[in-house]
């Protein structure tokens, strides 16, 4: 590792200044380091390696350390391949400075074509190394290569000359063809754990003479998401912002984050259903410069964390979370899991809606309103228990002709709805009044379903007993009872029986139309027209009144002119 006391001619960012130079400098990658050391010690060094992991975990750095270890000759010039390169010999220095002639680095993101592979690799791979022990090809972001480029590389990758080693690095291992993966020794670089990251950043801050409050470091660790490079970049930025000790408030302002405690306050207001308080808290955070998008993301993160703590309490012992937040999170873990899951789903939906919203603050406010509205909704089983508690069955319930109870709505799941109060329903004396109510409320779908599926057995105000027509949706009874209760302010008793029902309104209308069509076809003039025009078809009949000419309401059309979507159930005129 670079000596921090050594004077530099130009400022270097921390991510470059403290870039690991040996395997012992790699933080959080113990398993990979152990495997490589064993391979070097046993002289079982693969001819091709592939490093994969998220950004900033050290993939390219590891590739260069391997290159140095393969070519290091030691200070005395007599050394062999080692996992502890000296950093002093000509090869170590040249590789570290990126100027070694036998270590060819290629960017797969900008050199994707087969010609790039041919010019940089295939044309020179058979020539021996100029000065080093091995000629090493390092290809970063290798998943960006084209299929033709991968195919051109395959043969050489499978049987390279003895003096050649390949080292690949990628963040998208699934995009690398399996034919390439099968020819490489794979190493998965892990995210750096929060405890290890805290130790690493504390060490760097101490060497730089900077002072960080523990909660400030915790924010940086959380924002870095396990990436050492991201953590060092944020540490560098925080040091540039502060003149003394870096505290959490300064880091929040730098990252555009809300105070974690205030986000927990907002979460608590939402779960208590306090819409006004939640909106006021959101507005206060917005006035402080917090991005509303970040507020929703923080709420989602907290929802996830509390859900995990509820299932595995030991997850609360996260070093990147302060003791006060940890205690509040453990208390909030007493919330029902269904409420947490519902909030998670709604927050994800709200984040998706941000792109379509006029602005982010509007989207966040609407999300908060929805979340507070549903926060205290009871669970479905609680609703069932409440309904059952409000509707005790009578001691001797009357039985309908089909075995149903006319005083209750016997639905598909056996639920019952108590009959409505008679005085509230006096205006609905006939079943036709119910149809008029549905039509007045402009609920076209429900009106069609009532006309199509109800074979009425009996009706009194507040009570409907019917035989269902075929294909009746299972939720129809619930929907009808609910709509009638909302519109009339009284509960309705709806019973489903298995026989004794009159034809539905739709069936009656179809029968009437069929009869009218038959009468029209029997009319002498219509019969004559149909005989004269064999391709003609009687499409509609309008029966106006008895004083009209018998044929005045007839309409005869050519069958070829009928629309494909014509339905004999369509309404027709009858006056």
GUDRENNU-271935 format. One record per residue (C-alpha): x negated, y, z; residue in one letter; residue number from 1; chain. Coordinates in nm, 3 decimals. Each point is the difference from the previous one (the first is absolute). Example, Ala and Ser with C-alpha at 12.3 -4.5 7.8 and 13.67 -1.06 7.14 Angstrom:
! residues 2
-1.230	-0.450	0.780	a	1	A
-0.137	0.344	-0.066	s	2	A
This chain:
! residues 575
0.000	0.000	0.000	x	1	A
-0.124	0.349	-0.080	x	2	A
-0.177	0.172	0.287	x	3	A
0.222	0.297	0.094	x	4	A
-0.303	0.188	0.132	x	5	A
-0.170	-0.012	-0.337	x	6	A
0.037	0.334	-0.178	x	7	A
0.205	-0.002	-0.319	x	8	A
-0.052	0.231	-0.291	x	9	A
0.376	0.014	-0.063	x	10	A
0.306	-0.066	0.207	x	11	A
0.140	-0.350	-0.027	x	12	A
0.353	-0.095	0.095	x	13	A
0.019	-0.249	0.283	x	14	A
0.127	-0.279	-0.225	x	15	A
-0.327	0.014	-0.196	x	16	A
-0.231	0.097	0.285	x	17	A
0.100	-0.301	0.209	x	18	A
0.050	-0.247	-0.282	x	19	A
-0.114	-0.345	0.121	x	20	A
-0.338	-0.110	-0.132	x	21	A
-0.023	-0.344	0.160	x	22	A
0.248	-0.268	0.097	x	23	A
-0.027	0.093	0.367	x	24	A
0.131	0.346	-0.087	x	25	A
0.325	-0.143	-0.140	x	26	A
0.280	0.047	0.252	x	27	A
0.286	-0.246	0.026	x	28	A
-0.126	-0.251	-0.261	x	29	A
-0.162	-0.257	0.227	x	30	A
0.139	-0.306	-0.181	x	31	A
-0.134	0.107	-0.338	x	32	A
-0.340	0.098	0.143	x	33	A
-0.032	-0.335	0.176	x	34	A
0.081	-0.192	-0.321	x	35	A
-0.251	0.198	-0.205	x	36	A
-0.274	-0.042	0.260	x	37	A
0.052	-0.375	0.004	x	38	A
-0.010	-0.011	-0.381	x	39	A
-0.326	0.197	-0.012	x	40	A
-0.160	-0.207	0.275	x	41	A
0.096	-0.326	-0.175	x	42	A
-0.107	0.135	-0.341	x	43	A
0.351	-0.065	-0.134	x	44	A
0.055	0.340	-0.158	x	45	A
0.284	0.004	-0.252	x	46	A
-0.055	0.142	-0.346	x	47	A
0.319	0.208	0.019	x	48	A
0.178	0.175	0.288	x	49	A
0.329	0.186	0.010	x	50	A
0.086	0.241	0.283	x	51	A
0.365	0.089	0.058	x	52	A
0.179	0.216	0.253	x	53	A
0.170	0.335	0.046	x	54	A
-0.177	0.327	-0.076	x	55	A
-0.287	0.101	0.223	x	56	A
-0.078	-0.335	0.162	x	57	A
-0.345	-0.027	-0.158	x	58	A
0.036	-0.206	-0.319	x	59	A
-0.246	0.197	-0.216	x	60	A
-0.227	0.059	0.299	x	61	A
-0.011	-0.374	0.068	x	62	A
-0.085	-0.060	-0.367	x	63	A
-0.299	0.233	0.029	x	64	A
-0.113	-0.157	0.326	x	65	A
0.009	-0.343	-0.167	x	66	A
-0.197	0.142	-0.293	x	67	A
-0.261	0.136	0.241	x	68	A
-0.016	-0.327	0.190	x	69	A
-0.051	-0.200	-0.320	x	70	A
-0.283	0.223	-0.124	x	71	A
-0.166	0.112	0.325	x	72	A
-0.370	-0.089	0.020	x	73	A
-0.064	0.144	0.347	x	74	A
-0.245	0.272	0.104	x	75	A
-0.292	-0.228	-0.078	x	76	A
0.132	-0.101	-0.342	x	77	A
0.015	-0.370	0.091	x	78	A
0.359	-0.041	0.117	x	79	A
0.278	-0.203	-0.161	x	80	A
0.380	0.031	-0.015	x	81	A
0.132	0.111	0.338	x	82	A
0.314	0.124	0.170	x	83	A
-0.210	0.265	0.176	x	84	A
-0.156	0.207	-0.279	x	85	A
-0.286	0.215	0.121	x	86	A
0.119	0.322	-0.159	x	87	A
-0.363	0.099	-0.064	x	88	A
-0.121	-0.197	-0.299	x	89	A
0.027	0.144	-0.348	x	90	A
0.301	-0.213	-0.088	x	91	A
0.197	0.089	0.315	x	92	A
-0.067	0.370	-0.048	x	93	A
0.086	-0.003	-0.371	x	94	A
0.322	-0.197	0.053	x	95	A
0.101	0.225	0.288	x	96	A
-0.049	0.304	-0.222	x	97	A
0.186	-0.160	-0.290	x	98	A
-0.290	0.009	-0.246	x	99	A
-0.125	-0.358	-0.015	x	100	A
-0.041	-0.113	-0.358	x	101	A
0.095	-0.362	0.076	x	102	A
0.315	0.083	0.198	x	103	A
0.261	0.106	-0.253	x	104	A
0.314	0.158	0.144	x	105	A
0.305	0.022	-0.222	x	106	A
0.335	0.168	0.068	x	107	A
0.277	-0.231	-0.112	x	108	A
0.254	0.282	0.015	x	109	A
-0.170	0.208	-0.271	x	110	A
-0.174	-0.275	-0.197	x	111	A
0.282	-0.242	-0.066	x	112	A
-0.058	-0.114	-0.357	x	113	A
-0.173	-0.306	-0.133	x	114	A
-0.261	0.225	-0.163	x	115	A
-0.093	0.137	0.342	x	116	A
-0.059	-0.354	0.130	x	117	A
-0.200	-0.084	-0.310	x	118	A
-0.221	0.310	0.022	x	119	A
-0.053	0.000	0.377	x	120	A
-0.013	-0.372	0.073	x	121	A
-0.006	-0.248	-0.284	x	122	A
-0.271	0.168	-0.208	x	123	A
-0.249	0.011	0.289	x	124	A
0.095	-0.292	0.223	x	125	A
-0.248	-0.243	-0.162	x	126	A
-0.301	0.225	0.056	x	127	A
-0.194	-0.053	0.321	x	128	A
-0.002	0.263	0.274	x	129	A
-0.253	0.276	-0.062	x	130	A
-0.148	0.023	0.349	x	131	A
0.238	-0.159	0.248	x	132	A
0.069	-0.360	0.091	x	133	A
0.355	0.004	-0.140	x	134	A
0.189	0.202	-0.255	x	135	A
0.326	0.093	0.172	x	136	A
0.321	0.125	-0.162	x	137	A
0.240	0.183	0.233	x	138	A
0.343	0.068	-0.153	x	139	A
0.225	0.218	0.213	x	140	A
0.380	-0.011	-0.042	x	141	A
-0.044	-0.311	-0.210	x	142	A
0.377	-0.057	-0.022	x	143	A
0.019	0.293	-0.244	x	144	A
-0.184	-0.191	-0.273	x	145	A
0.206	-0.099	-0.301	x	146	A
0.085	-0.364	-0.071	x	147	A
-0.243	-0.004	-0.290	x	148	A
-0.274	0.135	0.223	x	149	A
0.065	-0.273	0.257	x	150	A
-0.001	-0.266	-0.272	x	151	A
-0.330	0.128	-0.137	x	152	A
-0.151	-0.024	0.347	x	153	A
0.121	-0.349	0.085	x	154	A
-0.266	-0.214	-0.164	x	155	A
-0.288	0.203	0.134	x	156	A
0.164	0.013	0.342	x	157	A
0.031	-0.378	0.012	x	158	A
-0.357	-0.077	-0.111	x	159	A
-0.213	0.310	0.059	x	160	A
-0.378	-0.008	-0.030	x	161	A
-0.181	-0.081	0.323	x	162	A
-0.123	0.358	0.038	x	163	A
0.354	0.155	-0.014	x	164	A
0.253	0.065	0.277	x	165	A
0.348	0.153	-0.036	x	166	A
0.174	0.193	0.277	x	167	A
0.356	0.124	-0.054	x	168	A
0.214	0.230	0.213	x	169	A
0.376	0.049	-0.023	x	170	A
0.299	0.128	0.195	x	171	A
0.244	-0.201	-0.217	x	172	A
-0.114	-0.360	0.021	x	173	A
0.326	-0.128	-0.154	x	174	A
-0.079	0.181	-0.324	x	175	A
-0.324	-0.190	-0.046	x	176	A
0.050	-0.309	-0.220	x	177	A
-0.025	-0.329	0.184	x	178	A
-0.259	-0.112	-0.254	x	179	A
-0.228	0.272	0.135	x	180	A
0.087	-0.061	0.365	x	181	A
-0.079	-0.369	-0.033	x	182	A
-0.355	0.088	-0.105	x	183	A
-0.068	0.232	0.295	x	184	A
-0.057	-0.031	0.371	x	185	A
0.276	0.212	0.152	x	186	A
-0.024	0.218	0.310	x	187	A
0.303	0.179	0.145	x	188	A
-0.102	0.312	0.187	x	189	A
0.242	0.065	0.284	x	190	A
0.152	0.320	0.124	x	191	A
-0.202	0.128	0.292	x	192	A
0.184	-0.060	0.325	x	193	A
0.091	0.309	0.208	x	194	A
-0.233	-0.101	0.287	x	195	A
-0.297	-0.041	-0.236	x	196	A
0.089	0.321	-0.185	x	197	A
0.016	0.193	0.328	x	198	A
-0.347	-0.122	0.095	x	199	A
-0.132	0.086	-0.347	x	200	A
0.144	0.353	-0.008	x	201	A
-0.110	0.075	0.355	x	202	A
-0.354	-0.099	-0.093	x	203	A
0.001	0.225	-0.309	x	204	A
0.149	0.294	0.190	x	205	A
-0.266	-0.036	0.271	x	206	A
-0.281	-0.002	-0.258	x	207	A
0.149	0.310	-0.162	x	208	A
0.032	0.179	0.334	x	209	A
0.377	0.027	-0.032	x	210	A
0.257	-0.048	0.276	x	211	A
0.334	-0.166	-0.068	x	212	A
0.291	-0.047	0.238	x	213	A
0.109	-0.367	0.014	x	214	A
0.346	0.076	-0.137	x	215	A
-0.156	0.195	-0.287	x	216	A
-0.212	-0.302	-0.095	x	217	A
0.311	-0.217	0.030	x	218	A
0.178	0.215	-0.259	x	219	A
-0.295	-0.027	-0.240	x	220	A
-0.017	-0.378	0.050	x	221	A
0.372	-0.035	-0.069	x	222	A
-0.019	0.219	-0.311	x	223	A
-0.300	-0.192	-0.140	x	224	A
0.196	-0.329	-0.005	x	225	A
-0.312	-0.209	0.053	x	226	A
-0.219	0.173	-0.260	x	227	A
-0.341	0.106	0.130	x	228	A
-0.051	0.246	-0.285	x	229	A
0.337	0.167	0.061	x	230	A
-0.073	0.020	0.372	x	231	A
-0.339	0.165	-0.059	x	232	A
0.150	0.245	-0.248	x	233	A
0.268	0.100	0.253	x	234	A
-0.261	0.022	0.276	x	235	A
-0.211	0.226	-0.222	x	236	A
0.301	0.219	-0.076	x	237	A
0.097	0.027	0.367	x	238	A
-0.354	0.102	0.096	x	239	A
0.010	0.273	-0.263	x	240	A
0.331	0.132	0.144	x	241	A
-0.107	0.011	0.364	x	242	A
-0.258	0.210	0.179	x	243	A
0.013	-0.197	0.325	x	244	A
0.173	-0.314	0.113	x	245	A
0.234	-0.136	-0.266	x	246	A
0.342	-0.058	0.153	x	247	A
0.309	-0.180	-0.124	x	248	A
0.190	0.319	-0.081	x	249	A
-0.271	0.110	-0.240	x	250	A
-0.008	-0.342	-0.170	x	251	A
0.379	0.001	-0.036	x	252	A
-0.013	0.341	-0.163	x	253	A
-0.276	-0.121	-0.231	x	254	A
0.192	-0.310	-0.102	x	255	A
0.342	0.167	-0.015	x	256	A
0.133	-0.237	0.264	x	257	A
0.265	0.060	0.260	x	258	A
-0.084	-0.040	0.365	x	259	A
0.043	-0.370	0.071	x	260	A
0.180	0.083	0.322	x	261	A
0.242	0.228	-0.183	x	262	A
0.067	-0.268	-0.259	x	263	A
0.087	-0.231	0.289	x	264	A
0.229	0.275	0.132	x	265	A
0.169	0.015	-0.341	x	266	A
0.030	-0.378	-0.008	x	267	A
0.161	0.004	0.343	x	268	A
0.251	0.272	-0.103	x	269	A
0.095	-0.202	-0.309	x	270	A
0.052	-0.322	0.193	x	271	A
0.221	0.187	0.249	x	272	A
0.212	0.131	-0.287	x	273	A
-0.079	0.367	0.077	x	274	A
0.022	0.141	-0.352	x	275	A
-0.022	0.366	0.103	x	276	A
-0.301	-0.060	0.224	x	277	A
-0.175	-0.210	-0.265	x	278	A
0.051	0.265	-0.269	x	279	A
-0.129	0.270	0.237	x	280	A
-0.312	-0.206	0.072	x	281	A
-0.056	-0.061	-0.372	x	282	A
0.034	0.374	-0.070	x	283	A
-0.247	0.081	0.278	x	284	A
-0.258	-0.239	-0.144	x	285	A
0.061	0.140	-0.348	x	286	A
-0.056	0.355	0.130	x	287	A
-0.338	-0.117	0.134	x	288	A
-0.101	-0.101	-0.353	x	289	A
0.067	-0.374	0.021	x	290	A
0.094	-0.163	-0.331	x	291	A
0.354	-0.150	0.024	x	292	A
-0.121	-0.297	-0.202	x	293	A
-0.262	-0.070	0.265	x	294	A
0.270	0.019	0.269	x	295	A
0.204	-0.272	-0.172	x	296	A
-0.313	-0.212	-0.048	x	297	A
-0.096	0.047	0.365	x	298	A
0.352	-0.105	0.103	x	299	A
-0.033	-0.311	-0.216	x	300	A
-0.341	-0.076	0.150	x	301	A
0.135	0.039	0.353	x	302	A
0.303	-0.217	-0.084	x	303	A
-0.232	-0.273	-0.126	x	304	A
-0.230	0.029	0.302	x	305	A
0.284	-0.017	0.252	x	306	A
0.150	-0.300	-0.184	x	307	A
-0.333	-0.183	0.017	x	308	A
-0.043	0.091	0.368	x	309	A
0.347	-0.139	0.066	x	310	A
-0.100	-0.336	-0.149	x	311	A
-0.361	-0.006	0.121	x	312	A
-0.050	0.230	0.302	x	313	A
-0.378	-0.033	-0.019	x	314	A
0.011	0.204	-0.325	x	315	A
0.046	0.310	0.219	x	316	A
-0.363	-0.032	0.111	x	317	A
-0.124	0.185	-0.308	x	318	A
-0.307	0.218	0.066	x	319	A
0.115	0.249	-0.264	x	320	A
0.312	0.073	0.211	x	321	A
-0.019	0.211	0.315	x	322	A
0.126	-0.123	0.338	x	323	A
0.302	0.235	0.006	x	324	A
0.110	-0.111	-0.348	x	325	A
-0.058	-0.362	0.098	x	326	A
0.225	0.032	0.304	x	327	A
0.275	0.171	-0.201	x	328	A
-0.024	-0.263	-0.273	x	329	A
0.035	-0.282	0.252	x	330	A
0.310	0.168	0.143	x	331	A
0.151	0.048	-0.346	x	332	A
-0.062	-0.366	-0.078	x	333	A
0.311	-0.069	0.211	x	334	A
0.209	0.124	-0.295	x	335	A
0.196	-0.270	-0.189	x	336	A
-0.191	-0.147	-0.291	x	337	A
0.298	0.054	-0.232	x	338	A
-0.021	0.376	0.067	x	339	A
-0.373	0.006	-0.073	x	340	A
0.043	-0.205	-0.317	x	341	A
0.283	0.225	-0.117	x	342	A
-0.210	0.311	0.060	x	343	A
-0.293	-0.150	-0.190	x	344	A
0.216	-0.076	-0.304	x	345	A
0.161	0.344	0.001	x	346	A
-0.336	0.176	0.031	x	347	A
-0.138	-0.194	-0.297	x	348	A
0.309	0.096	-0.200	x	349	A
-0.041	0.364	0.103	x	350	A
-0.363	0.002	-0.109	x	351	A
0.108	-0.135	-0.339	x	352	A
0.257	0.280	-0.030	x	353	A
-0.259	0.274	0.048	x	354	A
-0.084	0.013	-0.371	x	355	A
0.363	0.074	-0.086	x	356	A
0.068	0.254	0.276	x	357	A
-0.007	0.378	-0.070	x	358	A
-0.275	0.029	0.261	x	359	A
-0.161	-0.217	0.265	x	360	A
0.155	0.180	0.296	x	361	A
0.353	-0.058	-0.131	x	362	A
-0.075	-0.370	-0.045	x	363	A
-0.144	-0.023	0.352	x	364	A
0.300	0.177	0.154	x	365	A
0.248	-0.226	-0.178	x	366	A
-0.201	-0.303	0.110	x	367	A
0.011	0.119	0.363	x	368	A
0.376	0.059	-0.020	x	369	A
0.059	-0.351	-0.137	x	370	A
-0.229	-0.159	0.257	x	371	A
0.166	0.170	0.297	x	372	A
0.343	-0.088	-0.138	x	373	A
-0.069	-0.374	-0.009	x	374	A
-0.231	-0.019	0.301	x	375	A
0.276	-0.083	0.248	x	376	A
0.216	-0.214	-0.226	x	377	A
0.091	-0.325	0.176	x	378	A
-0.104	-0.332	-0.141	x	379	A
0.252	-0.197	-0.210	x	380	A
0.056	-0.253	0.277	x	381	A
0.074	0.284	0.242	x	382	A
0.260	0.136	-0.238	x	383	A
0.163	-0.343	-0.021	x	384	A
0.007	-0.028	0.378	x	385	A
0.156	0.346	0.029	x	386	A
0.266	-0.084	-0.256	x	387	A
0.076	-0.327	0.171	x	388	A
0.021	0.177	0.332	x	389	A
0.250	0.252	-0.138	x	390	A
0.224	-0.256	-0.169	x	391	A
0.093	-0.278	0.241	x	392	A
0.225	-0.254	-0.173	x	393	A
0.362	-0.023	0.120	x	394	A
0.100	-0.288	0.226	x	395	A
0.228	-0.155	-0.264	x	396	A
-0.092	0.148	-0.337	x	397	A
0.271	-0.028	-0.265	x	398	A
-0.093	-0.212	-0.297	x	399	A
0.051	0.105	-0.359	x	400	A
0.137	-0.230	-0.266	x	401	A
-0.351	-0.103	-0.096	x	402	A
-0.129	-0.041	0.352	x	403	A
-0.124	0.359	0.031	x	404	A
0.080	0.249	0.273	x	405	A
0.192	0.299	-0.134	x	406	A
-0.105	0.214	0.293	x	407	A
-0.372	-0.015	-0.078	x	408	A
-0.240	0.007	-0.291	x	409	A
-0.134	-0.353	-0.027	x	410	A
-0.309	0.057	-0.213	x	411	A
-0.258	-0.231	-0.145	x	412	A
-0.197	-0.012	0.327	x	413	A
0.304	-0.037	0.225	x	414	A
-0.004	0.362	0.122	x	415	A
0.330	0.165	0.097	x	416	A
0.119	0.360	-0.023	x	417	A
0.289	0.106	0.227	x	418	A
0.312	0.133	-0.173	x	419	A
0.034	0.375	-0.021	x	420	A
0.225	0.218	0.212	x	421	A
0.345	0.016	-0.166	x	422	A
0.050	0.375	0.057	x	423	A
-0.322	0.084	-0.185	x	424	A
0.108	-0.202	-0.303	x	425	A
0.363	0.095	-0.043	x	426	A
-0.079	0.176	-0.328	x	427	A
-0.123	-0.331	-0.150	x	428	A
0.336	-0.177	0.003	x	429	A
-0.058	-0.187	-0.326	x	430	A
-0.302	-0.176	-0.147	x	431	A
0.026	0.245	-0.290	x	432	A
-0.081	0.276	0.252	x	433	A
-0.330	-0.176	0.070	x	434	A
-0.075	-0.003	-0.373	x	435	A
0.084	0.372	-0.019	x	436	A
-0.237	0.068	0.292	x	437	A
-0.287	-0.184	-0.170	x	438	A
0.067	0.183	-0.325	x	439	A
0.016	0.337	0.179	x	440	A
-0.340	-0.076	0.156	x	441	A
-0.135	-0.068	-0.353	x	442	A
-0.147	-0.337	0.102	x	443	A
0.038	-0.155	-0.345	x	444	A
-0.198	-0.314	0.080	x	445	A
0.211	-0.083	0.308	x	446	A
0.324	0.073	-0.192	x	447	A
-0.099	-0.241	-0.276	x	448	A
-0.091	-0.267	0.255	x	449	A
0.332	0.040	0.185	x	450	A
0.193	-0.032	-0.327	x	451	A
-0.207	-0.300	-0.109	x	452	A
-0.042	-0.209	0.318	x	453	A
0.301	0.057	0.230	x	454	A
0.290	-0.242	-0.045	x	455	A
0.221	0.162	0.260	x	456	A
0.178	-0.226	0.253	x	457	A
0.134	0.262	0.239	x	458	A
-0.052	0.366	0.083	x	459	A
0.091	0.224	0.294	x	460	A
-0.167	0.334	0.077	x	461	A
-0.346	-0.089	0.128	x	462	A
0.022	-0.369	-0.089	x	463	A
-0.078	-0.170	-0.332	x	464	A
0.024	-0.374	-0.053	x	465	A
-0.103	-0.137	-0.336	x	466	A
-0.119	-0.302	-0.195	x	467	A
-0.332	0.073	-0.174	x	468	A
-0.028	-0.023	-0.376	x	469	A
-0.292	-0.201	-0.141	x	470	A
-0.350	0.154	0.015	x	471	A
0.086	0.247	0.278	x	472	A
-0.329	0.142	0.138	x	473	A
-0.064	-0.121	0.357	x	474	A
-0.049	0.356	0.127	x	475	A
0.327	0.131	-0.148	x	476	A
0.210	-0.042	0.316	x	477	A
-0.258	0.177	0.218	x	478	A
-0.029	0.284	-0.248	x	479	A
0.378	0.045	-0.034	x	480	A
0.055	-0.001	0.378	x	481	A
-0.284	0.245	0.054	x	482	A
0.118	0.246	-0.266	x	483	A
0.361	-0.005	0.120	x	484	A
-0.111	0.058	0.359	x	485	A
-0.221	0.293	-0.102	x	486	A
0.276	0.158	-0.208	x	487	A
0.291	-0.049	0.240	x	488	A
-0.176	0.019	0.337	x	489	A
0.155	-0.328	0.108	x	490	A
-0.110	-0.363	-0.013	x	491	A
0.164	-0.231	-0.255	x	492	A
0.084	-0.366	0.040	x	493	A
-0.088	-0.190	-0.315	x	494	A
0.058	-0.375	-0.028	x	495	A
-0.110	-0.240	-0.271	x	496	A
0.224	-0.307	-0.047	x	497	A
-0.017	-0.290	-0.240	x	498	A
0.335	0.016	-0.174	x	499	A
0.336	0.171	-0.043	x	500	A
-0.126	0.315	-0.169	x	501	A
0.172	0.191	-0.280	x	502	A
-0.191	0.068	-0.321	x	503	A
-0.260	0.274	0.019	x	504	A
0.072	0.339	-0.151	x	505	A
-0.243	-0.079	-0.281	x	506	A
0.167	-0.337	-0.065	x	507	A
0.344	0.164	-0.005	x	508	A
-0.121	0.266	-0.240	x	509	A
-0.150	-0.261	-0.231	x	510	A
0.318	-0.205	0.005	x	511	A
0.208	0.308	-0.082	x	512	A
-0.233	0.093	-0.281	x	513	A
0.009	-0.356	-0.139	x	514	A
0.381	0.009	0.001	x	515	A
0.008	0.336	-0.179	x	516	A
-0.244	-0.127	-0.262	x	517	A
0.218	-0.306	-0.056	x	518	A
0.309	0.217	-0.040	x	519	A
-0.184	0.226	-0.242	x	520	A
-0.117	-0.292	-0.215	x	521	A
0.360	-0.120	-0.019	x	522	A
0.117	0.333	-0.140	x	523	A
0.091	-0.041	-0.370	x	524	A
-0.202	0.299	-0.116	x	525	A
-0.313	-0.110	0.192	x	526	A
0.034	-0.354	-0.129	x	527	A
0.025	0.136	-0.354	x	528	A
-0.309	0.217	0.042	x	529	A
-0.206	-0.287	0.148	x	530	A
0.112	-0.221	-0.286	x	531	A
-0.102	0.261	-0.256	x	532	A
-0.336	0.062	0.165	x	533	A
-0.142	-0.333	0.121	x	534	A
-0.312	0.162	0.151	x	535	A
0.200	0.246	0.207	x	536	A
0.046	-0.048	0.374	x	537	A
0.246	0.145	0.249	x	538	A
-0.219	0.178	0.250	x	539	A
0.226	0.205	0.223	x	540	A
0.367	0.056	0.078	x	541	A
0.144	0.316	0.150	x	542	A
0.356	-0.040	0.127	x	543	A
0.130	0.358	0.020	x	544	A
0.374	-0.015	0.077	x	545	A
0.318	-0.167	-0.120	x	546	A
0.109	0.292	-0.218	x	547	A
-0.313	-0.006	-0.218	x	548	A
-0.021	-0.187	-0.325	x	549	A
-0.094	-0.352	0.084	x	550	A
-0.308	0.021	-0.215	x	551	A
-0.114	0.348	0.094	x	552	A
-0.243	-0.121	0.266	x	553	A
-0.176	-0.264	-0.211	x	554	A
-0.362	0.034	-0.109	x	555	A
-0.145	-0.246	-0.249	x	556	A
-0.373	-0.001	-0.078	x	557	A
-0.241	-0.205	-0.203	x	558	A
-0.174	-0.260	0.215	x	559	A
-0.339	0.106	-0.135	x	560	A
0.048	0.343	0.155	x	561	A
0.040	-0.134	0.352	x	562	A
-0.287	0.097	0.229	x	563	A
-0.212	-0.282	0.139	x	564	A
0.066	0.106	0.357	x	565	A
0.379	0.008	-0.028	x	566	A
0.154	-0.166	0.302	x	567	A
0.360	-0.121	0.016	x	568	A
0.000	0.112	0.365	x	569	A
-0.040	0.365	-0.106	x	570	A
0.298	0.215	0.110	x	571	A
0.284	0.061	-0.244	x	572	A
0.284	0.249	-0.011	x	573	A
0.343	-0.097	0.125	x	574	A
0.249	0.278	0.073	x	575	A
